[in-house]
């Protein structure tokens, strides 16, 4: 169950970033005809992304640990899970800046 700890930290840290962003988008675009739906897509990406890609990457990390015969302590799960979210946030910001 190593992958489960990494997955939960990735999901929680992703929600930590996406919920405030979705609420900010909802607040600033609440009068826009179609813009208010962007907040829903931000919230969905905060949940669907870690569930799909987070499970796969967490399982891959756990597989490497198991193949190495190493035990994962909870702090390593926290570091790896939040590291996944950090990488997603960095790539997201860099992709937005490239379009400007």
C-alpha positions, 0 to 999 in steps of 0.5 A: 500500500505504498502507492496509496500514501503517495497518491493521497498526498498528491490528491490533497496537495493538488486540492490545496492549489486548485480549490483556491484557484477555482474559487478565485475564478468563480469570484472574478468571473461570476458575471461572465456568461461562459467564464464562470464555467472555467472555475468548474473546469479548474476544480475538476482538473484538481480532482481528475488529474491526481486520480488518473495520472496520480495513481499511475505515477504513485504506483510507479514510485511504489514499484521502484521502492518495492523492487529496491527492497526499500520501505517507505516512511510517511515523510517520503510519501508526503515529499513524493506526493507534494513533489508530483503536485509541484511539478504539475503546477510548474509545468502549468505555469510555464505552459501559460507563459509560453502562450503569451 
